[in-house]
Amino acid sequence: MDDTEKLIYKYALLNAVKHKGSAQSGAVVGVIMGSHPELRKESKKIVSLAAEITGQVNSLSLDEQKQELEKLGVKETKKEKKQEKSGLADLPNVDGEVVLRFAPNPSGPLHIGHARAAILNQEYVTRYGGKLILRVEDTDPRRVDPDAYQMIPEDLEWMGVKWQDQYIQSDRMEIYHQYARELIELGKAYMCTCPGDEFKKLKDSSQECPHREMSLAENLKLWEEMPGMSEGSVVLRVKTDLDHKNPAIRDWVAMRIVDDEHPRIGDKFRVYPMMNFSVTVDDHLMGVTHVLRGKDHLANSEKQKYLYHHLGWDVPEFIHYGRLKMDDIALSTSQARNGIEEGMYTGWDDPRLGTIRAIGRRGIMPEAIKELMLEIGVKIADSTVSWKKIYGLNRNILEKVANRYFAVLNPQKVTINGLPESLKGTIKRVKHPDFPDRGYRELPFDGEVYLDQDDIENNNGRVLRLMDAVNIKIADEITYHSSSLEDARKEKARIVHWVPVSSNKRVKVMMQDANLLSGFIEPSSDELSVDDIVQLERVGFARLDSVQNSELTFYFAHK
């Protein structure tokens, strides 16, 4: 090689390693022209050599390309090494096994936003050893859906998330009361009877509440009387820095009175802990080492640190990540609930919702959700998830496992005039083109079929090819044209799916927008069972949801 060829070779190797073994000739030329302007006068030669040498480089394996770079004395750049590193970032300050927790509020079932915390927590436990705790945080009686106690574990099990210990906070009320009293006795909390608006004025101006320096006896007396007082008349506050730059952190509320009856424990208690108090107590007592939470909890983490310090406890590692948004869907449980109550949605598994049960009902696989969440990881930047992304990940899974079937959802009955008797019989078609060992489907073919109305209306005067059957001419009447695939190609015929009229097997498909389509499906679908996911050819992937009176109902996943 001359010097120019060596230069091109080096840059081709670098580009190949950067793109996991596949160099791009144009990119190589661009780098050379930018870095070596003296070669621009030989641009034609450079382009020709780059194409030739890039081809040689691409014939090598990735390991061989790296070895060639080492022979040239060239090391991978930090940027290239960083690009090769994949997977979940390490947890900070890990000393042996970890204890993590997934702590949902039981206001409804889990949605795809919850999946991030659940899956990432489990992945870290798998990586480091230790345990995952499922803790249902139900200390606000007004935000409890009794059905959620069952729905949450079901959703986690669908995602493949396994937990070792399980707690429900409403079972632990005496514990929170115990530590609230201890905090008062330590002089780190006080009873406050200021009206909310008055306390806000004091807090915002960094002024001390008049109750802040009450005696221990006065505080304990009010604490004992609190269960019999009216809602909103008194709260327990944790002492913090009154000059803190964030007024929300100044002397935050630890305990308050709630009149609403708790759906699970009734009216046994009226004094309930606020989230920051119960979470801190539980995280300490349960030995939690690392807390994964959204960055909207940054202020809460800071509030909780005061409580850790007051009680002399070690502070766990807080890892905050960005918000997760989803295109064209509301992840708010309250919005979904309102929609269900108003009849807008059929239930928590309505295909328009982003709940785990709605996603699963449509045939989205848990492996796709896991892969998505691992890819997003714990970065602090906000992430927007599109259905297109989810569908792409899911398609990679379903392409291999979903067998193929014909279903016509906009059916028009057609009789093929002039069809030779010799072509009538049974059409065999593989269940999966990549796995012929799975066997064949059999479709009776006698010249009477259901076709999609659009295929008929949009192809007047043209030839259509019925998959694996015959070619037909679309006109005022449907006539036989020819039988071979070669004839269809000569006519540039569109290839369409079909269903034999003789099977008369009905099908419904619930689409993403909750529109229910009806039609007919091939007779081989008799072998399907509920939860099977198939590819309805030219329609898309769908999960079999129910079979009633021989009629199959699918939920559409995506193309």
KEVEX-870019 format. One record per residue (C-alpha): x, y, z. Coordinates in steps of 0.1 Angstrom, whole numbers, plus 5000, padded with zeros to 4 digits. Layout:
! residues N
<site px="X" py="Y" pz="Z"/>
...
***
This chain:
! residues 559
<site px="5000" py="5000" pz="5000"/>
<site px="5011" py="5035" pz="4993"/>
<site px="5006" py="5063" pz="5019"/>
<site px="4973" py="5073" pz="5005"/>
<site px="4959" py="5038" pz="5006"/>
<site px="4972" py="5033" pz="5042"/>
<site px="4954" py="5065" pz="5052"/>
<site px="4922" py="5053" pz="5036"/>
<site px="4926" py="5019" pz="5052"/>
<site px="4931" py="5034" pz="5087"/>
<site px="4900" py="5056" pz="5084"/>
<site px="4879" py="5028" pz="5070"/>
<site px="4889" py="5006" pz="5099"/>
<site px="4880" py="5033" pz="5124"/>
<site px="4846" py="5039" pz="5107"/>
<site px="4839" py="5001" pz="5106"/>
<site px="4846" py="4997" pz="5143"/>
<site px="4825" py="5027" pz="5151"/>
<site px="4796" py="5011" pz="5132"/>
<site px="4800" py="4976" pz="5146"/>
<site px="4819" py="4962" pz="5116"/>
<site px="4803" py="4980" pz="5087"/>
<site px="4823" py="5009" pz="5073"/>
<site px="4806" py="5036" pz="5051"/>
<site px="4826" py="5046" pz="5021"/>
<site px="4811" py="5081" pz="5019"/>
<site px="4819" py="5088" pz="5056"/>
<site px="4855" py="5077" pz="5051"/>
<site px="4859" py="5101" pz="5021"/>
<site px="4844" py="5129" pz="5041"/>
<site px="4868" py="5125" pz="5070"/>
<site px="4898" py="5123" pz="5047"/>
<site px="4888" py="5154" pz="5027"/>
<site px="4882" py="5173" pz="5059"/>
<site px="4914" py="5162" pz="5077"/>
<site px="4937" py="5162" pz="5046"/>
<site px="4927" py="5191" pz="5023"/>
<site px="4958" py="5185" pz="5002"/>
<site px="4941" py="5154" pz="4988"/>
<site px="4910" py="5172" pz="4976"/>
<site px="4927" py="5176" pz="4941"/>
<site px="4927" py="5138" pz="4939"/>
<site px="4891" py="5134" pz="4949"/>
<site px="4882" py="5110" pz="4921"/>
<site px="4910" py="5088" pz="4930"/>
<site px="4901" py="5089" pz="4967"/>
<site px="4865" py="5081" pz="4961"/>
<site px="4875" py="5051" pz="4939"/>
<site px="4901" py="5038" pz="4964"/>
<site px="4877" py="5044" pz="4994"/>
<site px="4850" py="5022" pz="4978"/>
<site px="4875" py="4994" pz="4971"/>
<site px="4893" py="4995" pz="5005"/>
<site px="4860" py="4999" pz="5024"/>
<site px="4848" py="4967" pz="5008"/>
<site px="4880" py="4949" pz="5019"/>
<site px="4876" py="4962" pz="5054"/>
<site px="4839" py="4951" pz="5056"/>
<site px="4849" py="4916" pz="5046"/>
<site px="4868" py="4913" pz="5080"/>
<site px="4850" py="4904" pz="5112"/>
<site px="4848" py="4932" pz="5139"/>
<site px="4875" py="4915" pz="5160"/>
<site px="4898" py="4913" pz="5129"/>
<site px="4891" py="4950" pz="5122"/>
<site px="4902" py="4959" pz="5158"/>
<site px="4933" py="4937" pz="5154"/>
<site px="4942" py="4956" pz="5122"/>
<site px="4938" py="4989" pz="5140"/>
<site px="4962" py="4977" pz="5167"/>
<site px="4988" py="4967" pz="5141"/>
<site px="4986" py="5002" pz="5128"/>
<site px="4992" py="5016" pz="5163"/>
<site px="4957" py="5032" pz="5164"/>
<site px="4936" py="5029" pz="5196"/>
<site px="4898" py="5032" pz="5197"/>
<site px="4888" py="5067" pz="5209"/>
<site px="4869" py="5071" pz="5242"/>
<site px="4839" py="5081" pz="5222"/>
<site px="4840" py="5048" pz="5203"/>
<site px="4844" py="5028" pz="5235"/>
<site px="4815" py="5046" pz="5251"/>
<site px="4793" py="5037" pz="5221"/>
<site px="4801" py="5001" pz="5225"/>
<site px="4792" py="5000" pz="5261"/>
<site px="4755" py="4991" pz="5265"/>
<site px="4732" py="4981" pz="5292"/>
<site px="4721" py="4996" pz="5325"/>
<site px="4745" py="5020" pz="5343"/>
<site px="4760" py="5007" pz="5375"/>
<site px="4745" py="5017" pz="5409"/>
<site px="4767" py="5041" pz="5429"/>
<site px="4783" py="5030" pz="5462"/>
<site px="4773" py="4994" pz="5462"/>
<site px="4787" py="4974" pz="5491"/>
<site px="4777" py="4938" pz="5485"/>
<site px="4740" py="4930" pz="5480"/>
<site px="4714" py="4956" pz="5475"/>
<site px="4679" py="4961" pz="5488"/>
<site px="4655" py="4979" pz="5465"/>
<site px="4618" py="4986" pz="5465"/>
<site px="4590" py="4991" pz="5441"/>
<site px="4563" py="5012" pz="5459"/>
<site px="4532" py="5020" pz="5439"/>
<site px="4501" py="5037" pz="5452"/>
<site px="4470" py="5015" pz="5449"/>
<site px="4449" py="5041" pz="5430"/>
<site px="4445" py="5017" pz="5401"/>
<site px="4465" py="4991" pz="5380"/>
<site px="4500" py="4998" pz="5368"/>
<site px="4507" py="5016" pz="5336"/>
<site px="4538" py="5017" pz="5313"/>
<site px="4553" py="5045" pz="5334"/>
<site px="4553" py="5022" pz="5364"/>
<site px="4570" py="4995" pz="5343"/>
<site px="4602" py="5015" pz="5343"/>
<site px="4607" py="5015" pz="5380"/>
<site px="4596" py="4979" pz="5385"/>
<site px="4618" py="4965" pz="5357"/>
<site px="4649" py="4986" pz="5366"/>
<site px="4647" py="4977" pz="5403"/>
<site px="4645" py="4940" pz="5394"/>
<site px="4674" py="4943" pz="5370"/>
<site px="4696" py="4958" pz="5396"/>
<site px="4687" py="4931" pz="5422"/>
<site px="4696" py="4905" pz="5395"/>
<site px="4729" py="4922" pz="5389"/>
<site px="4741" py="4927" pz="5425"/>
<site px="4721" py="4901" pz="5444"/>
<site px="4699" py="4910" pz="5473"/>
<site px="4661" py="4915" pz="5472"/>
<site px="4633" py="4935" pz="5458"/>
<site px="4605" py="4947" pz="5481"/>
<site px="4570" py="4953" pz="5468"/>
<site px="4555" py="4979" pz="5491"/>
<site px="4519" py="4991" pz="5485"/>
<site px="4517" py="5027" pz="5497"/>
<site px="4481" py="5032" pz="5507"/>
<site px="4482" py="5059" pz="5535"/>
<site px="4459" py="5082" pz="5517"/>
<site px="4424" py="5066" pz="5520"/>
<site px="4411" py="5089" pz="5493"/>
<site px="4435" py="5075" pz="5467"/>
<site px="4428" py="5038" pz="5472"/>
<site px="4411" py="5015" pz="5447"/>
<site px="4404" py="4982" pz="5465"/>
<site px="4409" py="4962" pz="5433"/>
<site px="4444" py="4976" pz="5429"/>
<site px="4457" py="4953" pz="5457"/>
<site px="4451" py="4924" pz="5433"/>
<site px="4458" py="4942" pz="5400"/>
<site px="4493" py="4954" pz="5410"/>
<site px="4508" py="4920" pz="5417"/>
<site px="4491" py="4906" pz="5385"/>
<site px="4506" py="4934" pz="5364"/>
<site px="4541" py="4927" pz="5379"/>
<site px="4538" py="4890" pz="5373"/>
<site px="4529" py="4897" pz="5337"/>
<site px="4560" py="4918" pz="5333"/>
<site px="4581" py="4890" pz="5349"/>
<site px="4590" py="4911" pz="5379"/>
<site px="4596" py="4890" pz="5410"/>
<site px="4598" py="4904" pz="5445"/>
<site px="4610" py="4887" pz="5477"/>
<site px="4591" py="4906" pz="5504"/>
<site px="4557" py="4923" pz="5503"/>
<site px="4543" py="4950" pz="5526"/>
<site px="4511" py="4971" pz="5527"/>
<site px="4515" py="5004" pz="5545"/>
<site px="4481" py="5004" pz="5561"/>
<site px="4492" py="4973" pz="5581"/>
<site px="4520" py="4994" pz="5596"/>
<site px="4501" py="5024" pz="5611"/>
<site px="4512" py="5017" pz="5647"/>
<site px="4548" py="5018" pz="5635"/>
<site px="4544" py="5053" pz="5620"/>
<site px="4526" py="5065" pz="5651"/>
<site px="4555" py="5052" pz="5672"/>
<site px="4582" py="5070" pz="5652"/>
<site px="4561" py="5102" pz="5651"/>
<site px="4560" py="5102" pz="5689"/>
<site px="4597" py="5095" pz="5691"/>
<site px="4604" py="5125" pz="5668"/>
<site px="4584" py="5147" pz="5691"/>
<site px="4603" py="5134" pz="5721"/>
<site px="4636" py="5142" pz="5703"/>
<site px="4625" py="5178" pz="5698"/>
<site px="4627" py="5173" pz="5660"/>
<site px="4589" py="5177" pz="5653"/>
<site px="4561" py="5198" pz="5667"/>
<site px="4523" py="5200" pz="5666"/>
<site px="4510" py="5229" pz="5646"/>
<site px="4475" py="5243" pz="5647"/>
<site px="4481" py="5272" pz="5623"/>
<site px="4456" py="5276" pz="5595"/>
<site px="4472" py="5265" pz="5563"/>
<site px="4472" py="5300" pz="5547"/>
<site px="4488" py="5316" pz="5578"/>
<site px="4516" py="5289" pz="5580"/>
<site px="4523" py="5295" pz="5542"/>
<site px="4529" py="5332" pz="5549"/>
<site px="4553" py="5324" pz="5577"/>
<site px="4571" py="5297" pz="5557"/>
<site px="4575" py="5318" pz="5526"/>
<site px="4591" py="5346" pz="5546"/>
<site px="4613" py="5321" pz="5566"/>
<site px="4595" py="5330" pz="5598"/>
<site px="4591" py="5306" pz="5627"/>
<site px="4557" py="5291" pz="5635"/>
<site px="4545" py="5302" pz="5670"/>
<site px="4541" py="5265" pz="5679"/>
<site px="4577" py="5256" pz="5669"/>
<site px="4591" py="5260" pz="5704"/>
<site px="4563" py="5245" pz="5724"/>
<site px="4573" py="5224" pz="5753"/>
<site px="4575" py="5186" pz="5750"/>
<site px="4545" py="5183" pz="5774"/>
<site px="4524" py="5206" pz="5752"/>
<site px="4534" py="5187" pz="5720"/>
<site px="4527" py="5153" pz="5735"/>
<site px="4493" py="5165" pz="5749"/>
<site px="4483" py="5177" pz="5714"/>
<site px="4496" py="5145" pz="5699"/>
<site px="4474" py="5124" pz="5722"/>
<site px="4444" py="5145" pz="5715"/>
<site px="4450" py="5146" pz="5677"/>
<site px="4427" py="5115" pz="5668"/>
<site px="4397" py="5133" pz="5683"/>
<site px="4403" py="5166" pz="5666"/>
<site px="4388" py="5178" pz="5633"/>
<site px="4404" py="5173" pz="5599"/>
<site px="4426" py="5203" pz="5590"/>
<site px="4428" py="5216" pz="5626"/>
<site px="4463" py="5202" pz="5634"/>
<site px="4493" py="5186" pz="5618"/>
<site px="4527" py="5173" pz="5630"/>
<site px="4556" py="5191" pz="5613"/>
<site px="4592" py="5180" pz="5609"/>
<site px="4617" py="5207" pz="5618"/>
<site px="4640" py="5217" pz="5589"/>
<site px="4660" py="5248" pz="5579"/>
<site px="4636" py="5278" pz="5578"/>
<site px="4660" py="5295" pz="5555"/>
<site px="4661" py="5267" pz="5530"/>
<site px="4660" py="5280" pz="5494"/>
<site px="4629" py="5259" pz="5486"/>
<site px="4600" py="5270" pz="5508"/>
<site px="4583" py="5236" pz="5502"/>
<site px="4610" py="5219" pz="5523"/>
<site px="4606" py="5242" pz="5553"/>
<site px="4590" py="5224" pz="5583"/>
<site px="4571" py="5199" pz="5561"/>
<site px="4540" py="5179" pz="5573"/>
<site px="4546" py="5144" pz="5587"/>
<site px="4512" py="5134" pz="5600"/>
<site px="4477" py="5148" pz="5594"/>
<site px="4440" py="5139" pz="5601"/>
<site px="4419" py="5122" pz="5573"/>
<site px="4382" py="5117" pz="5579"/>
<site px="4376" py="5094" pz="5549"/>
<site px="4372" py="5058" pz="5558"/>
<site px="4400" py="5036" pz="5545"/>
<site px="4388" py="5009" pz="5520"/>
<site px="4410" py="4983" pz="5536"/>
<site px="4412" py="4991" pz="5574"/>
<site px="4380" py="5011" pz="5578"/>
<site px="4379" py="5038" pz="5605"/>
<site px="4405" py="5023" pz="5628"/>
<site px="4427" py="5053" pz="5623"/>
<site px="4422" py="5090" pz="5616"/>
<site px="4458" py="5102" pz="5619"/>
<site px="4477" py="5092" pz="5588"/>
<site px="4513" py="5097" pz="5578"/>
<site px="4523" py="5118" pz="5548"/>
<site px="4542" py="5100" pz="5521"/>
<site px="4576" py="5114" pz="5530"/>
<site px="4573" py="5103" pz="5566"/>
<site px="4560" py="5067" pz="5560"/>
<site px="4585" py="5062" pz="5531"/>
<site px="4615" py="5072" pz="5552"/>
<site px="4605" py="5050" pz="5581"/>
<site px="4598" py="5020" pz="5559"/>
<site px="4630" py="5024" pz="5538"/>
<site px="4651" py="5025" pz="5569"/>
<site px="4633" py="4996" pz="5587"/>
<site px="4633" py="4975" pz="5555"/>
<site px="4670" py="4981" pz="5549"/>
<site px="4667" py="4998" pz="5515"/>
<site px="4701" py="5006" pz="5501"/>
<site px="4692" py="5024" pz="5469"/>
<site px="4660" py="5043" pz="5459"/>
<site px="4652" py="5047" pz="5422"/>
<site px="4627" py="5075" pz="5417"/>
<site px="4617" py="5102" pz="5392"/>
<site px="4633" py="5136" pz="5393"/>
<site px="4600" py="5150" pz="5404"/>
<site px="4609" py="5135" pz="5437"/>
<site px="4641" py="5156" pz="5441"/>
<site px="4625" py="5178" pz="5467"/>
<site px="4610" py="5148" pz="5485"/>
<site px="4645" py="5132" pz="5487"/>
<site px="4657" py="5163" pz="5504"/>
<site px="4628" py="5164" pz="5528"/>
<site px="4635" py="5128" pz="5538"/>
<site px="4671" py="5134" pz="5545"/>
<site px="4661" py="5157" pz="5574"/>
<site px="4642" py="5128" pz="5589"/>
<site px="4671" py="5104" pz="5584"/>
<site px="4694" py="5128" pz="5602"/>
<site px="4670" py="5136" pz="5630"/>
<site px="4666" py="5099" pz="5638"/>
<site px="4703" py="5091" pz="5633"/>
<site px="4698" py="5068" pz="5604"/>
<site px="4720" py="5062" pz="5573"/>
<site px="4707" py="5078" pz="5542"/>
<site px="4702" py="5054" pz="5512"/>
<site px="4715" py="5063" pz="5478"/>
<site px="4689" py="5083" pz="5458"/>
<site px="4690" py="5078" pz="5420"/>
<site px="4667" py="5102" pz="5401"/>
<site px="4657" py="5097" pz="5365"/>
<site px="4638" py="5118" pz="5340"/>
<site px="4601" py="5118" pz="5333"/>
<site px="4587" py="5093" pz="5309"/>
<site px="4561" py="5106" pz="5284"/>
<site px="4542" py="5086" pz="5258"/>
<site px="4530" py="5099" pz="5225"/>
<site px="4492" py="5101" pz="5220"/>
<site px="4483" py="5086" pz="5254"/>
<site px="4476" py="5098" pz="5289"/>
<site px="4494" py="5079" pz="5316"/>
<site px="4473" py="5095" pz="5344"/>
<site px="4454" py="5070" pz="5364"/>
<site px="4429" py="5096" pz="5375"/>
<site px="4422" py="5106" pz="5338"/>
<site px="4418" py="5069" pz="5329"/>
<site px="4394" py="5063" pz="5359"/>
<site px="4373" py="5093" pz="5349"/>
<site px="4371" py="5080" pz="5314"/>
<site px="4360" py="5046" pz="5326"/>
<site px="4333" py="5061" pz="5349"/>
<site px="4320" py="5083" pz="5321"/>
<site px="4318" py="5054" pz="5297"/>
<site px="4346" py="5067" pz="5274"/>
<site px="4367" py="5035" pz="5281"/>
<site px="4354" py="5000" pz="5286"/>
<site px="4377" py="4993" pz="5315"/>
<site px="4413" py="4993" pz="5326"/>
<site px="4422" py="4971" pz="5296"/>
<site px="4407" py="4993" pz="5270"/>
<site px="4431" py="4993" pz="5240"/>
<site px="4434" py="5031" pz="5240"/>
<site px="4449" py="5031" pz="5275"/>
<site px="4486" py="5028" pz="5285"/>
<site px="4479" py="5004" pz="5314"/>
<site px="4499" py="4972" pz="5315"/>
<site px="4468" py="4951" pz="5312"/>
<site px="4456" py="4970" pz="5282"/>
<site px="4490" py="4966" pz="5265"/>
<site px="4492" py="4929" pz="5273"/>
<site px="4457" py="4923" pz="5261"/>
<site px="4467" py="4937" pz="5227"/>
<site px="4495" py="4913" pz="5223"/>
<site px="4525" py="4935" pz="5233"/>
<site px="4550" py="4911" pz="5249"/>
<site px="4565" py="4917" pz="5283"/>
<site px="4600" py="4912" pz="5268"/>
<site px="4594" py="4942" pz="5245"/>
<site px="4585" py="4964" pz="5275"/>
<site px="4616" py="4952" pz="5294"/>
<site px="4639" py="4959" pz="5265"/>
<site px="4624" py="4993" pz="5261"/>
<site px="4629" py="5002" pz="5298"/>
<site px="4665" py="4989" pz="5299"/>
<site px="4672" py="5010" pz="5268"/>
<site px="4658" py="5041" pz="5285"/>
<site px="4677" py="5033" pz="5318"/>
<site px="4680" py="5058" pz="5346"/>
<site px="4692" py="5089" pz="5327"/>
<site px="4681" py="5122" pz="5342"/>
<site px="4669" py="5135" pz="5309"/>
<site px="4632" py="5132" pz="5301"/>
<site px="4623" py="5104" pz="5276"/>
<site px="4594" py="5102" pz="5252"/>
<site px="4582" py="5068" pz="5242"/>
<site px="4564" py="5063" pz="5209"/>
<site px="4541" py="5034" pz="5200"/>
<site px="4563" py="5031" pz="5169"/>
<site px="4592" py="5022" pz="5191"/>
<site px="4572" py="4997" pz="5212"/>
<site px="4558" py="4981" pz="5180"/>
<site px="4593" py="4978" pz="5165"/>
<site px="4606" py="4959" pz="5196"/>
<site px="4575" py="4938" pz="5198"/>
<site px="4576" py="4929" pz="5161"/>
<site px="4611" py="4916" pz="5165"/>
<site px="4597" py="4891" pz="5190"/>
<site px="4564" py="4882" pz="5173"/>
<site px="4579" py="4877" pz="5138"/>
<site px="4594" py="4844" pz="5149"/>
<site px="4566" py="4831" pz="5171"/>
<site px="4534" py="4842" pz="5154"/>
<site px="4519" py="4818" pz="5128"/>
<site px="4501" py="4833" pz="5098"/>
<site px="4464" py="4832" pz="5090"/>
<site px="4440" py="4848" pz="5066"/>
<site px="4412" py="4870" pz="5079"/>
<site px="4391" py="4894" pz="5057"/>
<site px="4377" py="4922" pz="5078"/>
<site px="4359" py="4942" pz="5051"/>
<site px="4344" py="4912" pz="5033"/>
<site px="4327" py="4909" pz="5000"/>
<site px="4315" py="4876" pz="4987"/>
<site px="4330" py="4867" pz="4953"/>
<site px="4322" py="4839" pz="4928"/>
<site px="4351" py="4833" pz="4903"/>
<site px="4335" py="4827" pz="4870"/>
<site px="4352" py="4804" pz="4846"/>
<site px="4373" py="4787" pz="4872"/>
<site px="4385" py="4753" pz="4859"/>
<site px="4373" py="4723" pz="4879"/>
<site px="4409" py="4711" pz="4880"/>
<site px="4419" py="4740" pz="4901"/>
<site px="4394" py="4734" pz="4928"/>
<site px="4404" py="4715" pz="4959"/>
<site px="4426" py="4723" pz="4989"/>
<site px="4452" py="4750" pz="4991"/>
<site px="4481" py="4744" pz="5015"/>
<site px="4500" py="4773" pz="5030"/>
<site px="4528" py="4772" pz="5056"/>
<site px="4519" py="4784" pz="5091"/>
<site px="4552" py="4803" pz="5091"/>
<site px="4574" py="4809" pz="5061"/>
<site px="4606" py="4807" pz="5081"/>
<site px="4596" py="4776" pz="5100"/>
<site px="4580" py="4751" pz="5076"/>
<site px="4584" py="4724" pz="5102"/>
<site px="4554" py="4739" pz="5121"/>
<site px="4532" py="4725" pz="5093"/>
<site px="4506" py="4738" pz="5069"/>
<site px="4472" py="4753" pz="5070"/>
<site px="4445" py="4739" pz="5046"/>
<site px="4420" py="4762" pz="5029"/>
<site px="4393" py="4746" pz="5008"/>
<site px="4391" py="4764" pz="4974"/>
<site px="4360" py="4760" pz="4952"/>
<site px="4358" py="4794" pz="4935"/>
<site px="4337" py="4811" pz="4962"/>
<site px="4357" py="4834" pz="4985"/>
<site px="4356" py="4865" pz="5006"/>
<site px="4378" py="4893" pz="4994"/>
<site px="4384" py="4927" pz="5010"/>
<site px="4360" py="4952" pz="4994"/>
<site px="4389" py="4977" pz="4990"/>
<site px="4409" py="4952" pz="4970"/>
<site px="4379" py="4949" pz="4946"/>
<site px="4370" py="4985" pz="4944"/>
<site px="4406" py="4998" pz="4939"/>
<site px="4415" py="4973" pz="4912"/>
<site px="4388" py="4975" pz="4887"/>
<site px="4400" py="4963" pz="4853"/>
<site px="4431" py="4948" pz="4868"/>
<site px="4443" py="4913" pz="4876"/>
<site px="4446" py="4902" pz="4913"/>
<site px="4466" py="4872" pz="4926"/>
<site px="4448" py="4852" pz="4953"/>
<site px="4477" py="4840" pz="4975"/>
<site px="4488" py="4805" pz="4966"/>
<site px="4456" py="4800" pz="4945"/>
<site px="4448" py="4817" pz="4911"/>
<site px="4448" py="4850" pz="4893"/>
<site px="4414" py="4867" pz="4887"/>
<site px="4403" py="4897" pz="4866"/>
<site px="4383" py="4924" pz="4884"/>
<site px="4354" py="4938" pz="4863"/>
<site px="4316" py="4939" pz="4864"/>
<site px="4320" py="4902" pz="4871"/>
<site px="4350" py="4884" pz="4886"/>
<site px="4365" py="4860" pz="4862"/>
<site px="4393" py="4835" pz="4862"/>
<site px="4424" py="4848" pz="4844"/>
<site px="4453" py="4823" pz="4850"/>
<site px="4469" py="4801" pz="4876"/>
<site px="4506" py="4807" pz="4877"/>
<site px="4526" py="4832" pz="4898"/>
<site px="4546" py="4840" pz="4866"/>
<site px="4514" py="4851" pz="4849"/>
<site px="4506" py="4873" pz="4879"/>
<site px="4540" py="4889" pz="4877"/>
<site px="4536" py="4896" pz="4840"/>
<site px="4503" py="4914" pz="4848"/>
<site px="4519" py="4932" pz="4878"/>
<site px="4491" py="4917" pz="4898"/>
<site px="4485" py="4927" pz="4934"/>
<site px="4487" py="4897" pz="4957"/>
<site px="4457" py="4896" pz="4981"/>
<site px="4445" py="4874" pz="5009"/>
<site px="4412" py="4856" pz="5009"/>
<site px="4389" py="4833" pz="5029"/>
<site px="4368" py="4804" pz="5016"/>
<site px="4331" py="4811" pz="5018"/>
<site px="4324" py="4774" pz="5027"/>
<site px="4341" py="4777" pz="5061"/>
<site px="4318" py="4806" pz="5071"/>
<site px="4340" py="4811" pz="5102"/>
<site px="4334" py="4846" pz="5117"/>
<site px="4360" py="4868" pz="5133"/>
<site px="4361" py="4902" pz="5151"/>
<site px="4391" py="4924" pz="5156"/>
<site px="4392" py="4951" pz="5183"/>
<site px="4415" py="4978" pz="5168"/>
<site px="4438" py="5002" pz="5187"/>
<site px="4411" py="5029" pz="5186"/>
<site px="4385" py="5005" pz="5201"/>
<site px="4368" py="5002" pz="5167"/>
<site px="4355" py="4967" pz="5163"/>
<site px="4359" py="4952" pz="5128"/>
<site px="4340" py="4921" pz="5117"/>
<site px="4346" py="4895" pz="5089"/>
<site px="4357" py="4860" pz="5082"/>
<site px="4388" py="4839" pz="5091"/>
<site px="4402" py="4808" pz="5075"/>
<site px="4391" py="4774" pz="5090"/>
<site px="4426" py="4765" pz="5102"/>
<site px="4420" py="4790" pz="5130"/>
<site px="4400" py="4763" pz="5148"/>
<site px="4434" py="4751" pz="5163"/>
<site px="4440" py="4784" pz="5181"/>
<site px="4435" py="4790" pz="5218"/>
<site px="4429" py="4822" pz="5238"/>
<site px="4461" py="4842" pz="5243"/>
<site px="4476" py="4829" pz="5211"/>
<site px="4492" py="4857" pz="5191"/>
<site px="4491" py="4854" pz="5153"/>
<site px="4498" py="4875" pz="5123"/>
<site px="4467" py="4880" pz="5102"/>
<site px="4482" py="4884" pz="5068"/>
<site px="4480" py="4918" pz="5053"/>
<site px="4463" py="4930" pz="5086"/>
<site px="4488" py="4927" pz="5114"/>
<site px="4496" py="4910" pz="5146"/>
<site px="4467" py="4902" pz="5170"/>
<site px="4461" py="4883" pz="5202"/>
<site px="4431" py="4859" pz="5204"/>
<site px="4410" py="4873" pz="5233"/>
<site px="4380" py="4850" pz="5233"/>
<site px="4361" py="4823" pz="5214"/>
<site px="4323" py="4823" pz="5217"/>
<site px="4299" py="4802" pz="5196"/>
<site px="4329" py="4795" pz="5173"/>
<site px="4334" py="4832" pz="5167"/>
<site px="4369" py="4844" pz="5174"/>
<site px="4376" py="4879" pz="5188"/>
<site px="4412" py="4892" pz="5185"/>
<site px="4428" py="4924" pz="5199"/>
<site px="4449" py="4941" pz="5173"/>
<site px="4485" py="4948" pz="5183"/>
<site px="4502" py="4965" pz="5153"/>
<site px="4513" py="4959" pz="5117"/>
***
